[in-house]
Amino acid sequence: MGSNEKPQSDRMFWLDCLRLLASISMVGLHASSDIMGQPFPDYQPSERVFPVLFRSVAYLARTELFIIISLFLLIWSLDKRGRGYRETVFEQMKRLLLPFAFWVVFYAFFRLIKATHFGYEAALMSELATPSAWLGYFTLGTVQYHMHFLPTLFLLVLFYPFYQVAVRTPMLGLLVLLCLFVKREVDVFIWAELQIVSGFEYLVRGVKVMAYIGYGVVAASFYGILKRGMTKSDAHKLTAVALFVCVMLYFIKLVYSYKVIQTGHWNYNYTPAYWADFLIPVALFGIFMGAKNSNFPALIGRLAPFGFGIYLVHPIFLDLLEIALWHDGVNPSVYVATKAFVATVLATCAVMFISKFKKIAWIVGLGKPPRLRNFSNLRAKDLAKGA
């Protein structure tokens, strides 16, 4: 992700596996609904079983897992090669916000293809002519359903000195429970009482960022545990405990899935599912970190660097596949499975192709980003000091 900078000799293949899993899971997640993002409400419950259960598995590795991975790598790299605050933020700004700006512009207009096919191009054209819409595109990532991740992650990077405290005191990772509790309670209040307030979307995002600081603390806690060292026995125990937690939380997701299958609607008011969704990424990270001594296939190490790019480009292929596959009476199971598989393959191939061109590889998180002239006169020693 944004802070992917570790020497080959010190490569963590378990983390490569986790990154790749998270990338593919995002494709599966976004492929698991109908063209309106709903769980096929016009179909019979029996026809919703596969799409909903498929989503329940794909949703295990949410964007929150990406956040933990990215901030873990940032804390790791800072421990290995110390930098000042200003240099670190500038470095992450180039890695995250330059690709973000490119894809904002790309998706703003690419969406017209799908909009034209499904008959809502007039509404989209009106949106594109609205300055406030563009402000939301560039600040909140509202241009496409997956673009919120990059500005959110960049804001979380700004708090990295706070996370570093947890490297020495890993128990602080439990703060994520408080953060998620506060997020849930505040979200319920502001959605019920403040939707008419100007800038409501920014208020929601602000609460999200403050709550997700807990994931940064978790990432640093995991790094602190890894830095102290674990025996093989301790590592196996970590995997076992994290796996147990993950399984127990998944039982809650199965209950939630049953409700969705029966009703054909997302049940946002089922509180246990909220906790399962937001805590499973932590458990998944623990599972893989505990398995750090396992032998992972070499192919994973070769594909992992493309994970960030897969995340960025996969909506291109999902939109095109929706145009090609969607029709009245389509089989939901075949529709979801085809979209997920084909989009994953095409997105991977596209990122691999783009990576061949050094001058543009930065748009998929590979290679060096273009130089920002406004900062070219900043001296390295000034950056290192955080001047």
NUFILUM-353654 format. One record per residue (C-alpha): residue number from 1; residue in one letter; y negated, x, z negated. Coordinates in steps of 0.5 Angstrom, whole numbers, plus 500, padded with zeros to 3 digits. Layout:
BEGIN
(r NUM, 'A', (Y, X, Z)),
...
# end
This chain:
BEGIN
(r 1, 'M', (500, 500, 500)),
(r 2, 'G', (493, 502, 499)),
(r 3, 'S', (495, 508, 495)),
(r 4, 'N', (501, 511, 498)),
(r 5, 'E', (500, 518, 498)),
(r 6, 'K', (506, 522, 495)),
(r 7, 'P', (509, 528, 497)),
(r 8, 'Q', (516, 528, 501)),
(r 9, 'S', (519, 532, 496)),
(r 10, 'D', (517, 527, 490)),
(r 11, 'R', (519, 521, 494)),
(r 12, 'M', (521, 515, 490)),
(r 13, 'F', (526, 511, 494)),
(r 14, 'W', (527, 506, 489)),
(r 15, 'L', (520, 504, 490)),
(r 16, 'D', (520, 505, 498)),
(r 17, 'C', (526, 500, 497)),
(r 18, 'L', (521, 495, 493)),
(r 19, 'R', (516, 496, 498)),
(r 20, 'L', (520, 494, 504)),
(r 21, 'L', (523, 488, 500)),
(r 22, 'A', (516, 485, 498)),
(r 23, 'S', (514, 486, 506)),
(r 24, 'I', (520, 482, 508)),
(r 25, 'S', (519, 477, 503)),
(r 26, 'M', (512, 475, 505)),
(r 27, 'V', (514, 474, 512)),
(r 28, 'G', (520, 469, 509)),
(r 29, 'L', (515, 466, 505)),
(r 30, 'H', (510, 464, 510)),
(r 31, 'A', (516, 462, 515)),
(r 32, 'S', (519, 457, 510)),
(r 33, 'S', (514, 451, 511)),
(r 34, 'D', (512, 446, 516)),
(r 35, 'I', (506, 447, 521)),
(r 36, 'M', (502, 444, 515)),
(r 37, 'G', (504, 449, 510)),
(r 38, 'Q', (508, 443, 507)),
(r 39, 'P', (516, 443, 505)),
(r 40, 'F', (518, 438, 511)),
(r 41, 'P', (516, 432, 507)),
(r 42, 'D', (518, 427, 513)),
(r 43, 'Y', (525, 429, 513)),
(r 44, 'Q', (531, 427, 508)),
(r 45, 'P', (532, 431, 502)),
(r 46, 'S', (538, 434, 505)),
(r 47, 'E', (534, 437, 511)),
(r 48, 'R', (530, 440, 506)),
(r 49, 'V', (535, 444, 502)),
(r 50, 'F', (535, 450, 506)),
(r 51, 'P', (528, 451, 507)),
(r 52, 'V', (526, 450, 500)),
(r 53, 'L', (532, 455, 497)),
(r 54, 'F', (530, 460, 502)),
(r 55, 'R', (523, 460, 500)),
(r 56, 'S', (525, 460, 492)),
(r 57, 'V', (528, 467, 494)),
(r 58, 'A', (523, 469, 498)),
(r 59, 'Y', (518, 468, 493)),
(r 60, 'L', (521, 472, 488)),
(r 61, 'A', (517, 478, 491)),
(r 62, 'R', (510, 475, 491)),
(r 63, 'T', (503, 479, 493)),
(r 64, 'E', (503, 480, 485)),
(r 65, 'L', (509, 485, 486)),
(r 66, 'F', (505, 488, 492)),
(r 67, 'I', (499, 489, 487)),
(r 68, 'I', (504, 492, 481)),
(r 69, 'I', (507, 497, 487)),
(r 70, 'S', (500, 499, 489)),
(r 71, 'L', (497, 500, 482)),
(r 72, 'F', (503, 504, 480)),
(r 73, 'L', (502, 509, 486)),
(r 74, 'L', (495, 509, 484)),
(r 75, 'I', (496, 511, 477)),
(r 76, 'W', (501, 516, 479)),
(r 77, 'S', (497, 519, 484)),
(r 78, 'L', (491, 520, 480)),
(r 79, 'D', (496, 523, 474)),
(r 80, 'K', (499, 528, 480)),
(r 81, 'R', (492, 530, 483)),
(r 82, 'G', (486, 528, 478)),
(r 83, 'R', (480, 525, 482)),
(r 84, 'G', (473, 522, 479)),
(r 85, 'Y', (472, 515, 479)),
(r 86, 'R', (467, 515, 485)),
(r 87, 'E', (472, 519, 490)),
(r 88, 'T', (478, 515, 488)),
(r 89, 'V', (474, 508, 489)),
(r 90, 'F', (471, 511, 496)),
(r 91, 'E', (478, 513, 498)),
(r 92, 'Q', (481, 506, 496)),
(r 93, 'M', (475, 503, 500)),
(r 94, 'K', (477, 506, 506)),
(r 95, 'R', (484, 505, 505)),
(r 96, 'L', (484, 498, 504)),
(r 97, 'L', (477, 495, 506)),
(r 98, 'L', (477, 498, 513)),
(r 99, 'P', (483, 495, 516)),
(r 100, 'F', (481, 489, 512)),
(r 101, 'A', (475, 488, 516)),
(r 102, 'F', (479, 489, 523)),
(r 103, 'W', (484, 484, 521)),
(r 104, 'V', (478, 479, 519)),
(r 105, 'V', (475, 479, 526)),
(r 106, 'F', (482, 479, 529)),
(r 107, 'Y', (484, 473, 526)),
(r 108, 'A', (478, 469, 526)),
(r 109, 'F', (479, 469, 533)),
(r 110, 'F', (486, 469, 534)),
(r 111, 'R', (487, 463, 530)),
(r 112, 'L', (484, 459, 536)),
(r 113, 'I', (491, 460, 540)),
(r 114, 'K', (494, 456, 535)),
(r 115, 'A', (488, 451, 534)),
(r 116, 'T', (488, 449, 541)),
(r 117, 'H', (495, 448, 542)),
(r 118, 'F', (496, 443, 536)),
(r 119, 'G', (489, 440, 537)),
(r 120, 'Y', (484, 442, 532)),
(r 121, 'E', (480, 447, 536)),
(r 122, 'A', (474, 443, 535)),
(r 123, 'A', (474, 444, 528)),
(r 124, 'L', (475, 451, 528)),
(r 125, 'M', (470, 453, 533)),
(r 126, 'S', (465, 449, 528)),
(r 127, 'E', (468, 453, 522)),
(r 128, 'L', (467, 460, 526)),
(r 129, 'A', (459, 458, 527)),
(r 130, 'T', (458, 457, 520)),
(r 131, 'P', (455, 463, 516)),
(r 132, 'S', (458, 461, 510)),
(r 133, 'A', (465, 461, 513)),
(r 134, 'W', (464, 468, 515)),
(r 135, 'L', (462, 470, 508)),
(r 136, 'G', (468, 467, 505)),
(r 137, 'Y', (472, 471, 511)),
(r 138, 'F', (469, 478, 509)),
(r 139, 'T', (469, 477, 501)),
(r 140, 'L', (475, 472, 499)),
(r 141, 'G', (479, 473, 505)),
(r 142, 'T', (480, 466, 507)),
(r 143, 'V', (480, 467, 515)),
(r 144, 'Q', (488, 467, 514)),
(r 145, 'Y', (493, 465, 509)),
(r 146, 'H', (495, 472, 507)),
(r 147, 'M', (488, 476, 507)),
(r 148, 'H', (486, 475, 500)),
(r 149, 'F', (490, 480, 498)),
(r 150, 'L', (486, 486, 500)),
(r 151, 'P', (479, 484, 497)),
(r 152, 'T', (483, 482, 491)),
(r 153, 'L', (487, 489, 490)),
(r 154, 'F', (480, 493, 492)),
(r 155, 'L', (477, 489, 486)),
(r 156, 'L', (483, 491, 481)),
(r 157, 'V', (482, 498, 483)),
(r 158, 'L', (475, 498, 480)),
(r 159, 'F', (479, 497, 473)),
(r 160, 'Y', (484, 503, 474)),
(r 161, 'P', (481, 507, 468)),
(r 162, 'F', (483, 501, 463)),
(r 163, 'Y', (490, 501, 466)),
(r 164, 'Q', (491, 509, 464)),
(r 165, 'V', (491, 507, 457)),
(r 166, 'A', (497, 504, 458)),
(r 167, 'V', (500, 510, 461)),
(r 168, 'R', (501, 513, 453)),
(r 169, 'T', (502, 506, 450)),
(r 170, 'P', (507, 502, 455)),
(r 171, 'M', (507, 497, 450)),
(r 172, 'L', (500, 495, 452)),
(r 173, 'G', (504, 492, 458)),
(r 174, 'L', (505, 486, 454)),
(r 175, 'L', (498, 484, 455)),
(r 176, 'V', (500, 481, 462)),
(r 177, 'L', (502, 475, 458)),
(r 178, 'L', (496, 474, 455)),
(r 179, 'C', (492, 475, 462)),
(r 180, 'L', (497, 470, 465)),
(r 181, 'F', (496, 465, 459)),
(r 182, 'V', (488, 465, 460)),
(r 183, 'K', (489, 464, 468)),
(r 184, 'R', (493, 458, 467)),
(r 185, 'E', (489, 455, 462)),
(r 186, 'V', (482, 456, 465)),
(r 187, 'D', (485, 455, 472)),
(r 188, 'V', (487, 448, 470)),
(r 189, 'F', (480, 447, 467)),
(r 190, 'I', (476, 449, 473)),
(r 191, 'W', (480, 445, 478)),
(r 192, 'A', (479, 439, 474)),
(r 193, 'E', (472, 440, 472)),
(r 194, 'L', (468, 445, 476)),
(r 195, 'Q', (470, 443, 484)),
(r 196, 'I', (463, 441, 485)),
(r 197, 'V', (460, 447, 483)),
(r 198, 'S', (457, 451, 488)),
(r 199, 'G', (461, 458, 489)),
(r 200, 'F', (467, 454, 486)),
(r 201, 'E', (472, 459, 490)),
(r 202, 'Y', (468, 465, 488)),
(r 203, 'L', (469, 463, 481)),
(r 204, 'V', (477, 462, 482)),
(r 205, 'R', (477, 468, 485)),
(r 206, 'G', (474, 472, 479)),
(r 207, 'V', (478, 469, 474)),
(r 208, 'K', (484, 471, 478)),
(r 209, 'V', (482, 478, 479)),
(r 210, 'M', (480, 478, 471)),
(r 211, 'A', (487, 476, 470)),
(r 212, 'Y', (491, 480, 475)),
(r 213, 'I', (488, 486, 471)),
(r 214, 'G', (494, 485, 467)),
(r 215, 'Y', (498, 487, 473)),
(r 216, 'G', (495, 493, 473)),
(r 217, 'V', (496, 495, 465)),
(r 218, 'V', (504, 493, 467)),
(r 219, 'A', (504, 498, 473)),
(r 220, 'A', (501, 503, 468)),
(r 221, 'S', (506, 502, 463)),
(r 222, 'F', (512, 503, 468)),
(r 223, 'Y', (509, 509, 470)),
(r 224, 'G', (508, 511, 463)),
(r 225, 'I', (515, 510, 461)),
(r 226, 'L', (517, 513, 468)),
(r 227, 'K', (513, 519, 466)),
(r 228, 'R', (516, 520, 459)),
(r 229, 'G', (523, 520, 462)),
(r 230, 'M', (529, 516, 462)),
(r 231, 'T', (536, 518, 461)),
(r 232, 'K', (541, 515, 466)),
(r 233, 'S', (544, 510, 460)),
(r 234, 'D', (537, 508, 459)),
(r 235, 'A', (535, 507, 466)),
(r 236, 'H', (541, 502, 467)),
(r 237, 'K', (539, 498, 461)),
(r 238, 'L', (532, 497, 464)),
(r 239, 'T', (536, 495, 470)),
(r 240, 'A', (540, 490, 466)),
(r 241, 'V', (535, 487, 462)),
(r 242, 'A', (530, 486, 467)),
(r 243, 'L', (536, 483, 471)),
(r 244, 'F', (537, 478, 466)),
(r 245, 'V', (530, 476, 465)),
(r 246, 'C', (530, 475, 473)),
(r 247, 'V', (536, 471, 473)),
(r 248, 'M', (533, 467, 467)),
(r 249, 'L', (527, 466, 470)),
(r 250, 'Y', (530, 464, 477)),
(r 251, 'F', (534, 458, 474)),
(r 252, 'I', (527, 455, 472)),
(r 253, 'K', (525, 456, 480)),
(r 254, 'L', (532, 452, 482)),
(r 255, 'V', (529, 446, 477)),
(r 256, 'Y', (523, 447, 481)),
(r 257, 'S', (526, 447, 488)),
(r 258, 'Y', (530, 441, 486)),
(r 259, 'K', (524, 437, 485)),
(r 260, 'V', (521, 439, 491)),
(r 261, 'I', (527, 438, 495)),
(r 262, 'Q', (527, 431, 492)),
(r 263, 'T', (519, 429, 493)),
(r 264, 'G', (518, 433, 499)),
(r 265, 'H', (511, 436, 496)),
(r 266, 'W', (509, 442, 492)),
(r 267, 'N', (509, 441, 484)),
(r 268, 'Y', (503, 445, 482)),
(r 269, 'N', (504, 441, 475)),
(r 270, 'Y', (510, 444, 473)),
(r 271, 'T', (508, 449, 468)),
(r 272, 'P', (515, 453, 467)),
(r 273, 'A', (515, 455, 475)),
(r 274, 'Y', (508, 458, 474)),
(r 275, 'W', (511, 463, 469)),
(r 276, 'A', (517, 464, 473)),
(r 277, 'D', (513, 465, 479)),
(r 278, 'F', (508, 470, 476)),
(r 279, 'L', (513, 474, 471)),
(r 280, 'I', (519, 475, 476)),
(r 281, 'P', (515, 481, 480)),
(r 282, 'V', (515, 484, 473)),
(r 283, 'A', (522, 484, 472)),
(r 284, 'L', (523, 486, 480)),
(r 285, 'F', (519, 492, 479)),
(r 286, 'G', (523, 494, 472)),
(r 287, 'I', (530, 492, 476)),
(r 288, 'F', (528, 497, 481)),
(r 289, 'M', (525, 503, 477)),
(r 290, 'G', (532, 502, 473)),
(r 291, 'A', (536, 504, 479)),
(r 292, 'K', (532, 510, 481)),
(r 293, 'N', (538, 514, 480)),
(r 294, 'S', (542, 510, 485)),
(r 295, 'N', (543, 512, 493)),
(r 296, 'F', (539, 508, 497)),
(r 297, 'P', (540, 508, 505)),
(r 298, 'A', (536, 513, 508)),
(r 299, 'L', (533, 508, 513)),
(r 300, 'I', (529, 505, 508)),
(r 301, 'G', (525, 511, 507)),
(r 302, 'R', (524, 511, 514)),
(r 303, 'L', (522, 504, 514)),
(r 304, 'A', (518, 503, 508)),
(r 305, 'P', (511, 506, 511)),
(r 306, 'F', (511, 500, 515)),
(r 307, 'G', (511, 495, 510)),
(r 308, 'F', (504, 494, 509)),
(r 309, 'G', (503, 494, 517)),
(r 310, 'I', (508, 488, 517)),
(r 311, 'Y', (504, 484, 511)),
(r 312, 'L', (498, 485, 516)),
(r 313, 'V', (501, 483, 522)),
(r 314, 'H', (506, 478, 521)),
(r 315, 'P', (502, 472, 522)),
(r 316, 'I', (501, 473, 529)),
(r 317, 'F', (508, 472, 530)),
(r 318, 'L', (509, 466, 526)),
(r 319, 'D', (503, 463, 529)),
(r 320, 'L', (506, 464, 536)),
(r 321, 'L', (513, 462, 534)),
(r 322, 'E', (510, 456, 531)),
(r 323, 'I', (507, 454, 538)),
(r 324, 'A', (514, 456, 541)),
(r 325, 'L', (519, 452, 536)),
(r 326, 'W', (515, 446, 533)),
(r 327, 'H', (517, 439, 536)),
(r 328, 'D', (518, 432, 533)),
(r 329, 'G', (525, 432, 530)),
(r 330, 'V', (526, 440, 530)),
(r 331, 'N', (531, 442, 525)),
(r 332, 'P', (528, 445, 519)),
(r 333, 'S', (533, 450, 517)),
(r 334, 'V', (534, 453, 524)),
(r 335, 'Y', (526, 453, 525)),
(r 336, 'V', (525, 457, 518)),
(r 337, 'A', (531, 462, 519)),
(r 338, 'T', (529, 463, 526)),
(r 339, 'K', (522, 464, 525)),
(r 340, 'A', (523, 469, 519)),
(r 341, 'F', (528, 473, 523)),
(r 342, 'V', (524, 474, 529)),
(r 343, 'A', (517, 474, 526)),
(r 344, 'T', (520, 480, 521)),
(r 345, 'V', (523, 484, 527)),
(r 346, 'L', (517, 483, 532)),
(r 347, 'A', (512, 485, 526)),
(r 348, 'T', (516, 491, 525)),
(r 349, 'C', (516, 493, 532)),
(r 350, 'A', (509, 492, 533)),
(r 351, 'V', (507, 496, 527)),
(r 352, 'M', (512, 502, 529)),
(r 353, 'F', (508, 501, 536)),
(r 354, 'I', (501, 501, 533)),
(r 355, 'S', (503, 507, 529)),
(r 356, 'K', (504, 512, 535)),
(r 357, 'F', (497, 512, 536)),
(r 358, 'K', (494, 516, 531)),
(r 359, 'K', (487, 513, 533)),
(r 360, 'I', (488, 506, 531)),
(r 361, 'A', (494, 507, 526)),
(r 362, 'W', (489, 506, 520)),
(r 363, 'I', (489, 498, 522)),
(r 364, 'V', (496, 498, 519)),
(r 365, 'G', (495, 502, 513)),
(r 366, 'L', (498, 509, 517)),
(r 367, 'G', (494, 515, 519)),
(r 368, 'K', (487, 517, 517)),
(r 369, 'P', (482, 511, 517)),
(r 370, 'P', (475, 513, 521)),
(r 371, 'R', (470, 517, 518)),
(r 372, 'L', (464, 513, 515)),
(r 373, 'R', (458, 516, 517)),
(r 374, 'N', (454, 514, 511)),
(r 375, 'F', (458, 517, 506)),
(r 376, 'S', (459, 524, 511)),
(r 377, 'N', (454, 528, 507)),
(r 378, 'L', (457, 527, 500)),
(r 379, 'R', (460, 533, 498)),
(r 380, 'A', (467, 533, 495)),
(r 381, 'K', (464, 536, 488)),
(r 382, 'D', (460, 531, 487)),
(r 383, 'L', (465, 526, 489)),
(r 384, 'A', (470, 529, 484)),
(r 385, 'K', (465, 529, 478)),
(r 386, 'G', (464, 521, 480)),
(r 387, 'A', (456, 523, 481)),
# end
